[in-house]
Amino acid sequence: MTDTTLDTSATEVEAAIAAKADRARAASRVLAQANRDHKDRALRAIGETLDSNRAAILEGNQKDLVRGEANGTSQALLDRLRLDDARIDGLISALEDLAGLPDPVGEVLRGQTLPNGLRLRQVHVPLGVVGAIYEARPNVTVDIAGIALKSGNAVLLRGGSAAEESNKVLIRLIREALEGVDLPADAVQGIDELGRPGATALMGARGKVDVLVPRGGRSLIQAVVQNASVPVIETGEGNVHIFLDESAPEDLAVPIVVNAKTHRTSVCNAAETLLVHKDAVAAREVLTKLSDAGVRLHVDERAAELAAGLNIVPATAEDWGTEYLDMDIAVAVVDSLDDALDHIREYSSGHTEAILTNDLSRSERFVREIDSAAVIVNASTRFTDGGQLGLGAEVGISTQKMHARGPMGLRELTTTKWIIQGDGQIRP
């Protein structure tokens, strides 16, 4: 891939990031004071600008796709990278949904009056300057910009070289839209022109950047987690499990499993491992329909017997921990719910796990004992998504046990502060 980044020293890159962060800080102060109407007008203006500039967006995206294909980029990454009219419609719809959501800034979490007369309130406030590092996902550029805007934050975006042309166009259009409604363009800035040194400098900009959110594959996320001095909200890979209980009927199980695996394979909420109870009535039909849909089944010895004659390969030890992001799924037969829970505890990435069952007690136990960001009963894992859960969009899926866990929407890009009002009280 051609390196189009600026030829600058590490010191110059750090200075450039610091300057961008300072401008973002100034912009964040303006956004923090903006009322809901002003921010919602900005979101709708961005949507209108994207709509009227589809040709430019698609032209930039096509350049990225052509370069990606020439460089041997995987089909999964190309799918993430690709924009078309339907996906642009989705971005515009997500912006409109965000505009329709309540403004979290200033929302009171709790309040009370103490015996000494002090009046307390704990309220949501913006984080300030948010950095995001992601790869081959131009839709994330719009999603993060929109969520940050509505929650009163400024953003510095490192979208990676794979989506460089797409992101260049999108960021330009977003900035134009912000200026058109009298909000600072520097609320949204890209740093791709600074290349990998820019990403490194962003990770080290502690005190300039308030929080950093990585979104992508395991290698990218771990690189940020291990090297950043800026506080990081870790978005995890999705080694997502479905447990097919013995009681789940075919008419429930088949469409859910096929949807969870095949609806869009390149995303983190796609199913990657299917655990089949040894007496599951729907087992053979589920495996048959997966195979018919073009899914390759990585099967253990017992699953191989169930899937005889289908599109199978023997599973290896590595398969149980693999996020395929492709038309592959690992399949194991288990003797009980206990065995399924043990398997998930060992191999889960903490993203999403699902159970398909007609047994209420088993579903309740599964929900109690699974310690992942999302636990689903009798529905597709594809619903672990900010838009699907009514958040408008998402910054990513946090698998950490912090204030943000699961799909990160507006409230997850805020922190809190205490407001203490008195009438002359002093501490005795």
N, C-alpha and C positions, 0 to 999 in steps of 0.2 A: 504494500500500500504506500502510495506516495506521501511523504511527510511534507505537509504544507505549513508547519508551525514556524513561528518566528525564530530566527537565529539569534538568541539572546543568552546571556550568562545566567546562572542560577540566581545571582544577586539581582539582576535586572528583572527576572521573572518574579521573584519575591516582591520586588518593589511594585511591579505591575499588579499583582494580586492584592497587595496592600492598598493600592490606589483604588482599585475596583471595590474592595471591601469598604473603604471609607465612603465612597459614593453611595454604595448600597446602604450603609449606616444612615447617611443623611436622608436617603429616600425612605428608609424604614420609619424614621421619625414622622415623616409626612403621612405615611400610610397608617401609622398607629393612631393618628388623630382623625383620619377620614371616617365619615359616617357610613352606615350601611348603604344608603342610596348611592353615594358617590362610588363606592367599590362595586356595587352591582352594575352600575352604568358602565364601569370599566370592563367588567367581565363580558357584558353584552357587546360592547364595542370591539373587544378582541374577537368574539365569535363572528361578528359582521365582517371584520377585516379578513379573517381566515376564509370566510365564505366567498368574498369578492376577489380573493387572490389565490384561488385554487390552482390555477394554471402554474403560477410561480412555485407554489408548494410542491406540486407533482413533478415539475421539471427538476427542482433540486433533489427531490427524493429519487427520481429516476437516475440521476448521476450517481447517487450513493449505491443504488441497487446494481448498476452496471459495474461499478468499481468493485463492489462486494463479490459479485459473481466471478469477475476476472481474477480475484484474489482467493477464490476457493472458499468463501464464507459458507458455512453450513446452511441448509435449508431452514432450520429452526431459527437461526439468527436473521436470515433474509426475511422470514415471515414477520419477525418482530420489527424489522426495519421498514417494511413496506407500508406506504400510505396509498389510499385510493379514496374515491369520493365517499364511499360508505364509512371509512374510518375518519375522514374529515368531518362528516356528519356527526359521528360519535363524539368527536372532540368538541364540536359546537354545542351539541346536546348536553355534554358534561358541564360546560361553562354556564349554560342556561340553568341547569340543575343547581349548580353552586350559587348562582344569583338568587335562586328561590329558597335557599337554606337560611336559617337564622344566623346572625353574626355572633360568633363566640366571644368577640372582644368586649369586655365589660360585663360579661355574664357573671352573676354572683353564684359561687359554689355554696357558700354558707356564711352566716352572719349571726351575731348575737351581741347583747349588751351585758358586760361583766358587772358583778356586784359593785365595783367601784365607779360605774358609770361610763367606762370606756365602751365605745361602739365599734365593733369589729366587722369587717367584710373581707372575704377572700374572693378575688375576681380573676377571670381569665385575661391575660395580656399577651401580646405577640412575643415570640421568641426573639425577633430582631432580624439578624442576617442568617439565612439558611443556605448552606452549600449542598449541592447534590452532584454526585458522580454516578453516571450510568452509562450504558452502552447500547448502541443500535436500537434505541427506542425513542424515536422522535415524538411519539404521543406523550411520553413522560414530560417532555419540555413544556407542553401546553398544560398538562395536568398539574404539574408542580407550580408553574407560574400562576395558574388560576387559584389553587388552594392557598398559596402564599399570599396572593393579593387579598383574598377575602379575609384571611386571618391576620392581615396587617404586617406581613413580613416582606422583606426584600430577599431575592435569591441570586446566587451565583451558580451557573449551570455548566457542568462539564459533561457534555453528551457523547464525547468520544469521536474518533476519526471516522468510524463506520457510518455515522449519520451526520457528518460535518456539514454537508451542503443543505440537507433538510433543516437542521437546527439553525443554520445561519439565516435562512429565509424566515423560519418561524419566530425567532427572537427579534429579527428586524420588524416583523409585522406586529408583534406584541408591543414592542416599544413605541411604534407609531400610534397604536391604539391608545396606549396610556397617555401619550402627549396630547392626543385628541380630546381627552376628557380632563385635562389639567392635572394629571398625576405624573410624578417623576419617572421618566423612561428608565432611569438607573435602578428602579425597583426590580428589573429583570435584566441580567447581564450574562453573557456567555464568556467562557474562558478557553474555548477550544483552540483559538489561535495560539495559545501558549503551550499547547501540546501536553505531553506527560509531565514535563517540569512544572507546568501550571497546576496540574492535579496534585503533584507533590507539595507545591507551595500552598495550595488551598488546604491540604491536610495539616499543614504546620501553622496555619494562620490563627492560632489560639489568641483570643482577645479581640481579633478582628471579625471572626466568624463565630456565631454562637453555637451552632450545631451542624453536623455533617450527616447526610443521609446517602449511603451507597445503595444502588439498586442494580442488580445484574446477576451474573453467575458467581459461583462460590469463590473463584480465584480473585475476582474484583472485590467482592465484599470483604474477604479475609485480608486482602492487601490494605484496604482502608482501615479496618479494625486494628490491624497490627501496627500500622505506621502513623496513624493520625494522632496529633496532640489535641486537636479540636474534639470536643465531645461528639460521640457517634451514636446514632440510633441505627442499630443493625437490622437490615431487612434480610431475611433468610432465604436460602434456597428451599424449594418445595419438594421434598421427598414425601409425597402425599400418599396416604394409605386408605384403602376401602376394605372393610371387613364384611364379607358376605355371610351372614348368619344362616343357619339351617332353615329358619322359618321364612325367609324372604321369598315371596313368590316371583315367578318369572316376569309377570307384567309390571312389577315394581322394579326389580333388579336390573333387567336387561337395558332399558332405556337410560337409567341412571349411570350405570357403569360405562356404557358406550359413549354417552355424552361427556362424562368426566374425563375419559381418555382421549376422545377424538375430536371434540368440539373445537379445540385449539390446542395443539400439542406443545407449542413453544412458550407457554406461560406457566408461572409457578404454581397455579392452583389446579393444574392437570394431574390426574391420578397417575402414579408411577408404580405402585405395588397393590396387588389384589390378594387379600388373604381369604381363602375359601374354607368354610367349615366343612369337615369331612362328610357331613350328612346334608349339605346344602342342596335343596331341591332344585334350585335354579342354576347350579354350577355349570352343567354341560351347555345349556343354552346361552349363558353369559359368555363363556369362552368361545363358543361357536360364532356368536354375533361379533365379538371382538375380532376374531380371525377373519370373518367375512368382510369386516370394515378395513382390513389391511394391517391390523396390529400384529406385531410379532410377539409371541408369548414366551417369556424366559421362565421356564417351569422347573420346579423341583421334581423329584422322582414321583411323588404321589400325584402332583398336578399333571405330569406327563401322561399318566394313565387316563385321567379325566379328559385330557385334550388330545387324545390319540387321533391322528389324521388331520390335525389342524396345523396352523403356521407356528411351529414351536421350535425352540432351541433350548438346550440344557442351561439352567441357571448356574451361575458361578457365585462365589461368596461376595464378589463385588456388586452383583446385581441388586442386592437388598439395600444398598446404600446409594444407589444411582438415581440421579434426576435426569431422565432420558431426554426430555424436551423433544420427543420424537414419537413415531408410531411404534413404540415398544412398551411393554409392561412386564414387571416381575410378578410371578404367580406362585403362591405357596399354599399347600393344604395344611390346616391346623385342626387339632382335635377338639378345641374348646375356645370359649371366649377368653379364658385365662391365657391360653397360648397366643392368641391374637394380641392381647394386651402386652404380653412379654415381648413379642416381636416388635411391636410399634415402639415400645419404650427403648428398645435397643437401637433401632434404626431411624426413628423419626427425626426430622429436622425441626420439629416444633411448629410447623406451618398449619396444616389442615389434616384432620383424620375424619373418616365417615364410617358409620355402621348402617347396614341395610338389614332390617329385621322387622318381624311382626310381634316380637316379644318385648313388652314394655319394661320389664325388670332388667333385661339385658341392655336395652337402649339407655336406661337411666344409669346403670352401672358404667357403661362405656363413657357417658358424659361426665360422670364423677371422676373417673380414674385416668382419663386421657388428659395429659398436661400439654396441650398445644394451643396455639393462638386461636384456632377455630375448630370446633367439634360439630359435626353435622350428622343428623339422623334422617335417613330416608330421603336424601336429596343429593344432587350433584355437587362435587367439590368445587365446581366452577363458580359457585356463588360466593366464595371467599374473595370478594372484590368490592372496592369502595363504592363504585357506581351501583352495583347490584344490591348493596346493603343500605342504600339511601344516603350515602355520604357525598354524593355528587361526583367525586373522583377520589383518587388516592395518591399519596406520595410513594407508597410502597406497603408491603406487608411486614410489619415488625414481628420478629420472633423472640424479642427480648422481653424480660419481665420488668419493664419500666413503666412510665406513665403512658407510653404508647405501645400497644400490643394488638396485633392483627392489622386490618386495613387502617392506614393512617390518613384521616381526613382533616377537617378544619380544627377541631379541638386538639388534635395531636400535634399541631404546629403552634400551640399556645403553651405558656406556662402560667403561673399564678403570682399574684402579689397580695400582701395583706395591707388593708387600709384601716388605720387606727385613728379614730376621732375622739378627742377628749375635751374637757372643759377646765383644764388647769391641773389635772391629776399629776401627782408625783409618786414615785415608788417608795414605799416606806422601808 
